[in-house]
Amino acid sequence: MVRYALNTHAHDSYTHTHVARAVIILEEAAYCDPGLIAEVVVPLLSMQQSVLLCISTILDSGNHYTKMMELQDDLGKKVFETISITLVSTAKPR
């Protein structure tokens, strides 16, 4: 689900132009409709200054979110900066 899609325009005092910006936050991104990603998120990411924040619980690697995390450009550099946080319970089973 897209939690917030904020589209703003700011004035760049250096070039004296207006710059379009987008901040997109996807909650449970691994389970978003792939059509939403292709038709809404990708066009917003093509804006001059855009930010995509995806938060998700990943149960398997066969989803578009995991593929986005591993996506590389032609030079082999990752397209997205990713931070993976894994919680492991230290509780012993009874």
C-alpha positions as a Markdown table, in Angstrom:
| # | Residue | x | y | z |
|---|---|---|---|---|
| 1 | Met | 0.0 | 0.0 | 0.0 |
| 2 | Val | 1.2 | 3.5 | -0.8 |
| 3 | Arg | 1.2 | 5.2 | 2.6 |
| 4 | Tyr | 2.1 | 8.7 | 1.4 |
| 5 | Ala | 2.8 | 10.0 | -2.1 |
| 6 | Leu | 3.9 | 13.6 | -1.7 |
| 7 | Asn | 4.5 | 15.6 | -4.9 |
| 8 | Thr | 6.0 | 19.1 | -4.4 |
| 9 | His | 7.6 | 21.8 | -6.5 |
| 10 | Ala | 10.4 | 23.9 | -5.2 |
| 11 | His | 12.3 | 26.8 | -6.7 |
| 12 | Asp | 16.0 | 26.2 | -7.4 |
| 13 | Ser | 17.7 | 29.5 | -6.7 |
| 14 | Tyr | 20.8 | 28.4 | -8.5 |
| 15 | Thr | 19.2 | 27.7 | -11.9 |
| 16 | His | 16.1 | 29.8 | -11.3 |
| 17 | Thr | 13.8 | 26.9 | -12.3 |
| 18 | His | 11.2 | 24.9 | -10.5 |
| 19 | Val | 12.2 | 21.4 | -9.5 |
| 20 | Ala | 9.6 | 18.6 | -9.1 |
| 21 | Arg | 10.2 | 16.4 | -6.1 |
| 22 | Ala | 8.5 | 13.2 | -5.0 |
| 23 | Val | 8.6 | 11.3 | -1.7 |
| 24 | Ile | 7.0 | 7.9 | -1.9 |
| 25 | Ile | 6.6 | 5.6 | 1.1 |
| 26 | Leu | 5.5 | 2.0 | 0.5 |
| 27 | Glu | 4.4 | 0.0 | 3.5 |
| 28 | Glu | 4.6 | -3.8 | 3.0 |
| 29 | Ala | 6.3 | -3.1 | -0.3 |
| 30 | Ala | 6.9 | -6.8 | -1.1 |
| 31 | Tyr | 3.1 | -7.3 | -1.3 |
| 32 | Cys | 2.2 | -4.2 | -3.4 |
| 33 | Asp | 0.6 | -4.8 | -6.7 |
| 34 | Pro | 3.3 | -4.9 | -9.4 |
| 35 | Gly | 1.1 | -2.7 | -11.5 |
| 36 | Leu | 1.2 | 0.0 | -8.9 |
| 37 | Ile | 5.0 | -0.1 | -8.9 |
| 38 | Ala | 5.1 | 0.1 | -12.8 |
| 39 | Glu | 2.4 | 2.6 | -13.3 |
| 40 | Val | 2.8 | 4.9 | -10.3 |
| 41 | Val | 6.1 | 4.5 | -8.5 |
| 42 | Val | 8.5 | 4.2 | -11.4 |
| 43 | Pro | 7.2 | 7.3 | -13.2 |
| 44 | Leu | 7.6 | 9.3 | -9.9 |
| 45 | Leu | 11.1 | 8.0 | -9.5 |
| 46 | Ser | 12.0 | 9.5 | -12.9 |
| 47 | Met | 11.5 | 13.0 | -11.4 |
| 48 | Gln | 14.6 | 15.0 | -10.9 |
| 49 | Gln | 14.6 | 14.6 | -7.1 |
| 50 | Ser | 12.7 | 11.7 | -5.8 |
| 51 | Val | 12.9 | 9.4 | -2.8 |
| 52 | Leu | 11.5 | 5.9 | -2.4 |
| 53 | Leu | 11.2 | 4.4 | 1.1 |
| 54 | Cys | 10.1 | 0.8 | 1.2 |
| 55 | Ile | 9.3 | -1.0 | 4.4 |
| 56 | Ser | 8.3 | -4.7 | 4.3 |
| 57 | Thr | 8.4 | -8.1 | 5.9 |
| 58 | Ile | 10.0 | -10.4 | 3.5 |
| 59 | Leu | 9.0 | -14.1 | 3.7 |
| 60 | Asp | 10.6 | -15.2 | 0.5 |
| 61 | Ser | 12.9 | -13.9 | -2.3 |
| 62 | Gly | 10.4 | -14.3 | -5.2 |
| 63 | Asn | 8.8 | -10.9 | -5.0 |
| 64 | His | 9.4 | -7.6 | -6.9 |
| 65 | Tyr | 10.6 | -5.9 | -3.7 |
| 66 | Thr | 13.5 | -8.3 | -3.2 |
| 67 | Lys | 14.4 | -8.0 | -7.0 |
| 68 | Met | 14.4 | -4.2 | -6.6 |
| 69 | Met | 16.8 | -4.5 | -3.6 |
| 70 | Glu | 19.2 | -6.5 | -5.8 |
| 71 | Leu | 18.8 | -4.4 | -9.0 |
| 72 | Gln | 22.1 | -3.2 | -10.5 |
| 73 | Asp | 23.0 | -0.7 | -13.2 |
| 74 | Asp | 25.1 | -1.4 | -16.3 |
| 75 | Leu | 28.3 | -0.9 | -14.2 |
| 76 | Gly | 27.2 | -3.4 | -11.5 |
| 77 | Lys | 26.4 | -0.8 | -8.9 |
| 78 | Lys | 23.2 | -1.3 | -6.9 |
| 79 | Val | 20.4 | 1.1 | -8.1 |
| 80 | Phe | 18.9 | 1.4 | -4.6 |
| 81 | Glu | 20.6 | 2.0 | -1.3 |
| 82 | Thr | 19.3 | -0.7 | 1.0 |
| 83 | Ile | 19.3 | -1.3 | 4.8 |
| 84 | Ser | 18.3 | -4.7 | 5.9 |
| 85 | Ile | 17.2 | -5.2 | 9.5 |
| 86 | Thr | 16.7 | -8.7 | 10.8 |
| 87 | Leu | 15.3 | -9.5 | 14.2 |
| 88 | Val | 16.2 | -12.8 | 15.7 |
| 89 | Ser | 14.5 | -14.0 | 18.9 |
| 90 | Thr | 16.8 | -15.2 | 21.6 |
| 91 | Ala | 14.0 | -16.9 | 23.5 |
| 92 | Lys | 14.4 | -20.6 | 23.9 |
| 93 | Pro | 11.5 | -22.8 | 22.8 |
| 94 | Arg | 9.5 | -24.5 | 25.6 |
